[in-house]
Structures are given as C-alpha cells and as structure tokens.
Amino acid sequence: MKPAGERKLTNVFERYLTIWVALCIVGGIVLGKVAPGVAKYLDGLSIYVNDAPVVSVPIAICLFFMMYPIMVKIDFASVIKAGKSGKPVWLTLFINWAIKPFTMYAIALLFLGILFRGLIGAEAIDLVKMPFGLDLPVGAQHGAGTVVMHEGVKMLEVPLWRSYFAGCILLGIAPCTAMVLVWGYLARGNDGLTLVMVAINSLTMLVLYGVLGGFLLGVGKLPVPWQA
C-alpha cells in the first residue's frame, strides 16, 4: 500500500465524491416521494427484538462493502505503531464526548427550536412510545409530552420539532466509526491511526452513548424509551 501522501484519487467515484453525494441525496428525496413503499420494505428487512428493529440488514451489508476495501489495504504494522500515539487518541475522545454532543445540542436547538420552529409548525405533533416501566393516566404530563390513547396503546404526544431535536441529539452523540475509515483514506490520512480511533470510539460508545443520550434528552424534555 502506498504512503498516504503518494496516493492519487483516480477512481471516478473518489474524484467526484461531492457530486455523487449530492446526487444520492436528491435521489433519496425523489425516491421517498415517488415510491415511499421502498423505505418501508427496507425497514422490514431489519432484525427485530421485542418487536423493535435492532439491526438493518441492508445497512449492515452496505457498511461491509464500504469498509472492506479500506480494511484490506491497511498495513497492520502501522496500527501497532499508531496505538502507541496517545495524544491523537485522547484528543479524539475529548472532542467526541466533551465537545461534539453539546455543540450539536446547541446548534439543533438554535435551528429547530428557534429559527425553523415556525416552518415546522407550532401545532405539529408526533407520537412516541412511553418510557419503559412508566404508567401514567391519559392526560398526564411527562417531560414535553402528554399521555394520550392511540389505537388502544398509551403514547406520548410531543411537539414535532422536539422529535427532530431528539434525532439531532442522538446523531450528535454518536462518534464517527465506520465511515471515518473511508474519509480518512480519501483525505490521505494515517490509516493505522484511523483504525485505532474507530475501534476506541466504538468501545467507548457502548458505555457513554446511553448515559450521555439520556442526560441530553432529559435536558431537552423529550422522553425516549430506554428499551429502544
């Protein structure tokens, strides 16, 4: 494998990645409008636990084919060397868990809670599951939601912008993992160090993601079912 600085992006997908990303975004929006059933079909291919989708099989397959070409090109001798470089690893952990989640929280609150709230609609609502073990009467308040009966099941009725807000929080907490291997390769980065960072981020995510997510969602007054 050539050193990072000597790599050339000769593949048409690598050279025009920005264009391909833009086309995929447009194509996804058009497909969602023209054939919404495709998304439901792909969701149906997920692995379910207790009637909740846990692993999306199509996404897992795509991630494998995205990561595999990069993984086979990594010089694992450089991985051992990169593992001894503590400063970049600690810097990554600090940014991922002490800065990025709270920055995303602030940005999402600014745009969804203030600037775009009128466009979303003050009366627009969403229904979310009751948190595990919570049993409140219909009409009771919990966080930013109100307990309602929907098709015989108690649900929490929350403002729609808060659901979008929660999605941004959950996305902002998650550290970059699989895709970093691709971006690092395209940026001619140190593949060994990238792999070490991805592995450490994946392990720390098992411990910190739920705790930090519960805290920030609680601050945002949006209850999320822990069993999810």
RATA-V59365 format. One record per backbone hydrogen bond with DSSP energy under -0.5 kcal/mol. NH is the residue of the N-H (numbers start at 1). CO is the residue of the C=O. Records with the same first field share a line. If there is no record, write none. Layout:
NH = CO + CO
This chain:
6 = 3
7 = 3 + 4
10 = 8
15 = 11
16 = 12
17 = 14
20 = 16
21 = 17
22 = 18
23 = 19
24 = 20
25 = 21
26 = 22
27 = 23
28 = 24
29 = 25
30 = 26
31 = 27
32 = 28
33 = 29
34 = 30
35 = 31
38 = 35
40 = 36
41 = 37
42 = 38
43 = 39
44 = 40
45 = 42
46 = 43
47 = 55
48 = 46
49 = 52
52 = 49
54 = 47
55 = 47
57 = 45 + 55
60 = 56
61 = 57
62 = 58
63 = 59
64 = 60
65 = 61
66 = 62
67 = 63
68 = 64
69 = 65
70 = 67
71 = 67
72 = 68
73 = 70
74 = 70 + 71
76 = 74
78 = 75
79 = 75
80 = 76
81 = 77
82 = 78
83 = 79
84 = 80 + 81
85 = 82
86 = 84
89 = 85
90 = 86
91 = 87
92 = 88
93 = 89
94 = 90
95 = 91
96 = 92
97 = 93
98 = 94
99 = 94 + 95
100 = 95
103 = 99
104 = 100
105 = 101
106 = 102
107 = 103
108 = 104
109 = 105
110 = 106
111 = 107
112 = 108
113 = 108 + 109
114 = 110
115 = 110
116 = 111
120 = 116
121 = 117
124 = 121
126 = 158
128 = 156
130 = 154
134 = 131
139 = 147
140 = 137
142 = 145
144 = 221
145 = 142
146 = 157
147 = 140
148 = 155
150 = 148 + 153
153 = 150
155 = 148
156 = 128
157 = 146 + 155
158 = 126 + 156
160 = 124
162 = 159
163 = 159 + 160
164 = 160
165 = 161
166 = 162
167 = 163
168 = 164
169 = 165
170 = 166
171 = 167
172 = 168
173 = 169
174 = 170
180 = 177
181 = 177 + 178
182 = 178
183 = 179
184 = 180
185 = 181
186 = 182
187 = 183
188 = 185
189 = 184
191 = 189
194 = 190
195 = 191
196 = 192
197 = 193
198 = 194
199 = 195
200 = 196
201 = 197
202 = 198
203 = 199
204 = 200
205 = 201
206 = 202 + 203
207 = 203 + 204
208 = 204
209 = 205
211 = 207
212 = 208
213 = 209
214 = 210
215 = 211
216 = 212
217 = 213
218 = 214
219 = 215
220 = 216
221 = 218
222 = 217
223 = 221
228 = 225
